[in-house]
Amino acid sequence: MHFQVGERVVYPNHGVGVIESVSKTEFTHGCQEFYHLRIQATNSLVMIPIANAQNIGIRRTIRKDDIPQIFKMLGKEFKELDNDWKERFKDNCDRMRTGDIFEVAEVVKNLVYLNHQKPLSFREKRLLDRARQILVCEIATVGHKKTPEIETLIEKALSSAYRRTVKKTGQMAC
């Protein structure tokens, strides 16, 4: 997969960025080309070897048509989670590394549900914040909406999922 200067792409675990330029760098073992990717959330510049971009998981942003599917998934009932925090954390980190927006949304959903049941650990709070930021940024970029508007829509979908789950399972709402 080849990207053009000016194209918006997603860098797994970092979010949406713009290809600012392409450069060649000479090394003792040969020449290598790099994408210069400006990460939207942090304004940091990352150099990614073009030959390794696919292995890293760089991908194009989702299509606008995909956004309703994300909200539909966020609004469905929650599933019970693994009680072993190490396994749960590993699973969530693996999902984040895929770079797939639906996997990132699943991480947000799982951690929000867990947070309703008990306080999150420091590491899980950080993971939730990063996953939420990546999710919001990509949806806002693709949907041409402001971040606060997307944050509100995500919260509404998650609240709806929580109410459905509580109603179905008979749990006490927090």
C-alpha positions in Angstrom: 0.0 0.0 0.0 1.5 3.3 -1.0 0.4 6.7 0.4 0.6 10.2 -1.1 1.8 13.4 0.5 -1.2 15.1 2.1 -3.1 11.8 2.7 -4.5 11.1 6.1 -3.5 7.8 7.6 -3.7 6.0 10.9 -0.6 4.9 12.8 -1.6 2.2 15.3 -1.5 3.2 18.9 -1.0 6.9 17.9 -4.0 7.8 15.8 -4.6 9.9 12.7 -1.7 11.7 11.0 -1.0 13.4 7.7 1.8 12.4 5.3 3.8 15.6 5.1 6.6 14.5 2.9 8.7 11.6 1.6 12.4 11.5 1.9 15.4 9.3 1.0 18.2 8.7 3.4 21.6 7.2 2.6 22.9 4.5 4.9 26.0 2.4 4.7 23.9 -0.5 3.5 21.9 1.4 1.0 19.2 4.0 0.5 15.9 4.0 2.3 12.7 6.0 1.8 10.6 7.4 4.7 7.2 8.8 5.1 7.2 11.9 7.4 3.9 11.5 9.3 2.6 14.4 11.4 0.4 12.9 14.2 -2.7 15.0 14.6 -3.2 14.5 18.4 0.3 15.4 19.5 1.6 17.4 16.5 4.7 15.1 16.6 6.6 14.1 13.4 7.3 10.4 12.9 9.5 9.0 10.2 8.3 5.6 9.0 10.3 3.5 6.5 8.1 3.0 3.4 9.3 -0.6 3.1 8.0 -1.3 6.6 4.8 0.7 6.6 2.5 -2.2 6.0 4.2 -4.3 8.7 3.8 -1.4 11.2 0.1 -1.3 10.3 -0.2 2.1 8.8 -3.6 2.3 7.1 -6.0 4.7 5.5 -8.7 6.2 7.7 -12.1 4.6 7.7 -14.8 5.7 5.3 -17.5 7.9 6.5 -19.9 5.0 5.8 -18.2 3.0 8.6 -19.0 5.5 11.4 -22.6 4.3 12.0 -21.3 0.7 12.4 -18.9 1.9 15.1 -21.7 3.6 17.1 -23.9 0.6 16.6 -21.2 -1.6 18.1 -20.6 0.8 21.0 -24.4 0.8 21.7 -24.7 -3.0 22.0 -24.8 -4.7 25.4 -21.6 -5.2 27.2 -19.9 -8.6 27.5 -18.5 -10.0 30.7 -14.7 -9.5 30.8 -11.8 -11.6 31.9 -11.3 -11.2 35.7 -7.5 -11.7 35.3 -6.3 -8.1 34.8 -3.0 -9.2 33.2 -4.8 -11.2 30.5 -7.4 -8.4 30.0 -4.6 -5.8 29.7 -2.7 -7.9 27.3 -5.8 -8.5 25.2 -6.6 -4.8 25.1 -3.0 -3.9 24.2 -3.1 -6.5 21.4 -6.3 -4.9 20.1 -4.7 -1.5 20.1 -1.7 -2.7 18.2 -3.9 -3.9 15.3 -4.7 -0.3 14.5 -8.3 -1.4 13.5 -10.7 1.3 14.6 -13.3 -1.4 15.6 -10.8 -3.1 17.9 -9.9 0.3 19.4 -13.6 0.9 20.0 -13.9 -2.5 21.6 -11.1 -1.5 24.0 -13.0 1.7 24.9 -16.2 -0.2 25.4 -14.6 -2.9 27.6 -12.8 -0.5 29.8 -15.8 1.8 30.2 -17.9 -1.2 31.3 -15.2 -2.3 33.7 -15.0 1.2 35.1 -18.7 1.0 36.0 -18.0 -2.2 38.0 -14.8 -1.1 39.8 -12.1 1.6 39.6 -9.6 1.1 36.8 -6.0 0.6 37.5 -3.6 3.3 36.5 -2.5 1.4 33.4 -6.0 0.7 32.3 -7.0 4.4 32.8 -4.1 5.4 30.6 -5.1 2.8 28.0 -8.7 3.9 28.1 -7.7 7.6 27.6 -5.4 6.7 24.7 -8.0 4.4 23.0 -10.8 7.0 23.5 -8.5 9.8 22.0 -7.7 7.6 19.0 -11.3 6.7 18.4 -12.6 10.3 18.8 -9.9 11.7 16.5 -10.5 9.3 13.7 -14.3 9.7 13.8 -14.1 13.5 14.0 -11.6 13.6 11.1 -13.6 11.4 8.8 -17.0 12.7 9.8 -15.8 16.3 9.6 -17.2 17.0 13.1 -15.7 18.7 16.2 -14.1 16.5 18.9 -16.6 17.5 21.7 -19.5 16.5 19.5 -18.0 13.0 18.8 -17.1 12.6 22.5 -20.8 13.3 23.4 -22.1 10.8 20.8 -19.7 8.1 22.0 -20.8 8.7 25.6 -24.5 8.4 24.6 -23.8 5.1 22.8 -21.9 3.7 25.8 -24.6 4.9 28.3 -27.2 3.2 26.2 -25.2 0.0 26.2 -24.8 0.2 29.9 -28.5 0.7 30.5 -29.3 -2.3 28.3 -26.8 -4.5 30.1 -28.1 -3.5 33.5 -31.7 -4.1 32.4 -30.9 -7.5 31.0 -28.7 -8.7 33.8 -30.5 -7.1 36.7 -27.4 -5.5 38.0 -27.5 -2.4 40.1 -26.6 0.7 38.1 -23.6 2.6 39.4 
